[in-house]
Structures are given as structure tokens and as C-alpha cells.
Amino acid sequence: MIIDFLFLLNSAALGVGLAMDAFTVSIANALAEPGMKRGRRCLVAGTFSFFQALMPMLGWVAIHTLLEVFSSLTRFIPWVALLLLCFVGGKMIAEGVRACRSKQNGEEKPAATLGFRTLLVQGIATSIDALSVGFTFAAYPLGGALLASLVIAVVTFVICLLGILAGRRFGILLSHRAEIAGGVILVLIGIEIFLTGIL
């Protein structure tokens, strides 16, 4: 296998395609938490990057070891993504509605912060479809698969940071309604992943 500019370009293009769900969720997170500090922004982007790199590697391992078992489980991937994102999105919508009601009643609820457990669920949900990308790495040796996954991770990190910056801008303008908008976005992403996976 030759690692050249075309290999890196293909890996980067794959990274862009895989990162679109994570980009949108990053916008939703920043809408819900417009005051997100730099360290948290890097944590959010880093979590999505980690899972976008991990899932193709798990797919690569599966194709080289547990192909029959893994193949029987792939039909459940859209269902898992739908359930996870609808759960997290529904929770964000409910919290946003409560915050808006509190504000109308003269009680100011503190701005929401993204919990690490929620972030992990988002990372898994938005990258679970990348498991099958590991199948396309089947002809790569371990080093090639790791390099492709690393390129995907770097691209995802940059794209998610851009999503967070865009979301922060709109989140400050929308106040607590931004959390509702972020939740709706997550639910819609879950539906999109589900429909794409079953059609």
C-alpha cells in the first residue's frame, strides 16, 4: 500500500463526510451553551474526533476478526443512533422549555452546561455509522488504517470547532430558546441517520 497525497486527500474527504453529523451536533451544543469556554470547546471537538477515529478502526478490526458477528449487528446501527440522539435531544428540549417558563415567571435559570456523559452519548451516536467505514479499510495494513483514522480525527476536530463557533454566535442571540433549537437539531439528526440507514 502506498501512502501518498491521494491517500491523505481521500482520508480527509472521508473525514469531512463523516464529520457532518458531529458538526451539526457541535452547533446544537454551542446553541445550548453559548458561554462555552475554550477548554470545553476543545473537549467537545476532541470527543467527536476520538469516536470518529475509533469507529472505523473497530470496523477494520471486525473485518479482520469478527466479520460474521459484526455483519449481523450492522442493521441495528440506525436504531441505536436514533434512540441515543432522540433521548439527548428530547432532554435538551425539555430543559429549554423549563428555562423559558422560568424566565417568563421572573426566575432566571442558569445557563445549561453539557455533561460529559451526554457528550459521550453524542460522540457514539454521531460516529456509530462510521463503523462500516472500517470495511473500506480492509485492504489497508494496520499502519494505513491508523493513519486514515488519524486524518479523519483531525478533520473532525477542526470541523467541530467551526460548528461550536457558529453555534455560540447564534446561541447568544437566542438565549434559552437556543437549547430547544439544539434539541430539535439532535432529534432531526437521529431521524436522518435512521432513515439513511434503513433505506
Disulfide bonds with the S-S distance in Angstrom:
none
